[in-house]
Amino acid sequence: MNMKRTDLDRLAGLKLDGQMRGAAKPDRFGQGSGQMPDRKEQRRIDSAAGLVPFACKLPSELTQRLRLQAAEHAGGINGLVTELLLKSLG
């Protein structure tokens, strides 16, 4: 099959573009972009630490207060909710 020179250049460009999209970013450009674990790895880390996801519905006023307090809390929202539950449960 005979291909024109422009078709060959276009296909080579598409091949190069696909290789560039699939390549990982080096740390020096991404400033440590490879440091965050993906979701599966994060779930494994959480389960090894004994953490379980727990979802519930709360009033919006309460969640707003929780977010404001969590901004100042060292453990974030998870640490704040854990601390408040431990205090209230005993």
N, C-alpha and C positions, 0 to 999 in steps of 0.2 A: 504494500500500500504506500503510495507516494503522499507525503505530507509537505505542505508549504513551509517555508522557513518561519513564517509568522506563527503558524500552528505549533511548531516545535518549541518556539520561544515561549508561547503562552502556556503550554503544558509544563515546560521546565519551571516557569514562574509559579504555577499552581503547586507543583511538587515541592518547591522551596518554601512556599508559604505554609503548606501543611507541616513541613518539618519544623519550621520556626514556631508554629502554634503549639506543637506537641512538646517542645523542649522546655525543661525547667529553667526558671530564672536563677542565675547565680546570686549568692547572698550579697555580693558587693553592689549589685544594682537594686535588688529587692529589699535591702536592709533587713536581712533575716526573715524573708518571706517564707522560708521553709520551716520556721520554728513552730508555727501553729499546727497542732495535730488536726487531722480531718475528723469528720463526725464519728466514724467507726472507731478510730483510735481514742477519741475523747470519751465515747461510751465505755470502752474497755478500761480506761483509766478511772472513770467514775465508779464502775462496778467493782474494781479492785479496791477502791477506797471505801466501799460499802454504801455508796450513794445510790438512791433510787429516784427516778422521776416521779413527782407527785403533783398532779394538776388539780386545781379547784377554781371556782368562780368567786370573785370578790367584788364588792362595790367599788366603783371608780374612785370615790373620795378616799377610801382606804388604800387603794393601790397608789394613788398620788402621794399620800403621806409616806407610804413605804418607800417609794422611789426617792423622795426627798431625803429621808433618813439614810437610805442605802448609799447615797452619794458620799456621805460623810463616814460611813462605816468601813472598817478595814477589810471585812470579808465580802463586801458587796451585798447584793440583795439576798443571795443564798445564805451568807453568814448572818445577816440581820434576821431573816425569817427563822433560821435555826435557833438563834439566841432567844427570840421572842417566844417561840413555841416551847423551848425548854423552861423558860421562866413561868409561862402560864400553865404548863402541865405538871410542874412540880419539882 
